[in-house]
Amino acid sequence: METRALGDTGQESTVLTFGSIALNWLEQEGANQLVELVLDHGVNHFDVAPTYGDAELKLGPKLRQHREEIFLGCKTQERGYEDAARKIDRSLDRLGIDTIDLYQIHGLEYEDELDTITADGGALDAIREAKAAGKIDHIGLTSHGNPELILDAIDRIDDLETVMFPLNPVVAGKDDDEYDYEAVLDRCEAEGIGTLGIKAFAKGSWPPTDELAEADRPYANWYEPVDTPEVIRERFDFAAAQGLDTVVSPGDPKLVAMVLDAASRSEGMDGARQRALVEEARHDDSPVPEQLHH
């Protein structure tokens, strides 16, 4: 599988990152098999978080077995120093490892959150301390939210090394500033910040729960995903063609094999097809960012 430099981190990541939230829905044996399948396809970048149920615990055994082959991203939704410090240690303990390769501030949505994180006694202090102590190697940020807030975070966090954000044809077709993730991409490229794309496989929002109960959704994703090999391949090729360093696989284990296949066989996408995809999706509802608060 193709690899790309993850910004200036020194890491060469596969163009597909395994979203390890998928492991949460499996028993341990199934989780082990899925990790092996992902590794068999050459994927070397994994992403996990303490908010993903048991995903850290389920990833642990194979992660420890293949530690040298896996660049691991983890995250925290904590905003204050003490809680963030505790979460870092908890993740290390649950994963059973000594060092997390990339530790990300998870799910930034509001300006006041950024104020708290970056203030004295904020989560960033804990993350920087953990880095100095060798518990983490690189510092990142994830957001489904307003691109302007991500740009603000880049301004304010001078040691930020990666950013994770949504990118798909639906978002690319919107003209409003609140969807301008291209500006984030350009800024990251200029500053050597690694870029990870999420929601590449988002089709739209689920119908309201009074029409389709959460328990009856056919996939575990919080958005409705595309789910045929052809469309998955098209979506992967589109995301990879935008200049992202790596594209994160969707959260339902039933989709992972198709995405691995798409990433393994990817031959890129020309500009005309990219523009056509954006045009087709221009009037679709985007599941990000405005419907995050569901």
C-alpha positions, 0 to 999 in steps of 0.5 A, a space after each residue: 500500500 502507498 505510504 506518504 510522509 505524515 507532515 514533518 513527523 518523520 513517520 511514513 504512514 500508509 495512505 489508509 489509517 485503521 480506525 480501531 473503533 471498529 474493534 469495539 463491536 467484536 469479541 477479542 478473537 474477531 478483533 485479533 483477526 481484523 487487526 491481522 487482516 489490516 496488517 496483512 494489507 500493509 497498513 501501519 497507522 492505527 487510530 484509537 481513543 478511550 471513548 471508543 468503548 473497549 477498543 483500546 483493550 481489544 487492540 492491546 494484544 495484537 498491538 503489543 505483538 506487532 508494536 514495531 509495525 504500528 504507528 499508533 494515534 490515541 486521543 483525549 477529550 479531556 480539557 484540563 491538566 489533571 484529567 488529561 494526564 490521568 487519561 494518558 496513563 489510562 490509555 497506556 495501561 489499557 493498551 499495555 504499551 510504554 509510548 503512544 506515537 501520536 497523542 491528539 486533542 480529540 474533537 475540538 468544537 468550541 473556541 472556549 475549549 481551545 482557551 481551556 486546553 491552551 491555558 496554564 493548567 490545560 490539557 496541553 500542559 499535560 500532553 507536553 509533560 507526557 512528551 517530555 517524559 517519553 510517554 508520547 512522541 508527537 502532538 496532534 488535534 482532531 476536529 469535526 468542527 469549524 475549519 476556522 477553529 482548526 486554523 486558530 488552533 494551529 496559530 496557538 499550538 506551535 508544537 502541533 504536528 498533525 490535524 485530523 478533520 472531515 473531507 469528502 465530496 459533500 463537504 468539498 462541494 459546500 461554498 460556506 466558510 464552515 466547510 472550508 477544510 481545503 484552507 486547513 489542508 493548504 495551511 498544514 501543507 505549508 507548515 509541515 503539519 500531517 493531515 488525516 482525513 475522516 468521514 471520507 465514507 460518509 453518505 449522510 445523516 441517519 434518518 431521525 430516530 423516530 423513523 429509524 431507531 438507533 438499534 436498527 441502523 445497519 452500521 455502527 457509524 454515527 453517520 450513514 456510510 457508503 457501503 458498496 465496493 465501487 462507491 467505497 473505492 471512489 470515496 477513498 480515491 477522492 479523499 486520497 487525491 485531495 492531498 491528505 497524508 492518510 485517510 481513516 477507515 470507517 468505524 463499522 467492522 463490516 466495511 473494513 475489508 472493502 476499504 482495505 481492498 480500495 486502498 490496496 488497489 487505488 490508482 488515484 483519481 483525475 481532476 475531472 472525476 473529482 469535480 464530477 463527484 463534488 458536483 453530484 454531491 453538492 446538494 446532499 446533506 453533510 453529516 459534518 459539521 453542523 449536525 454534530 450535536 445530535 
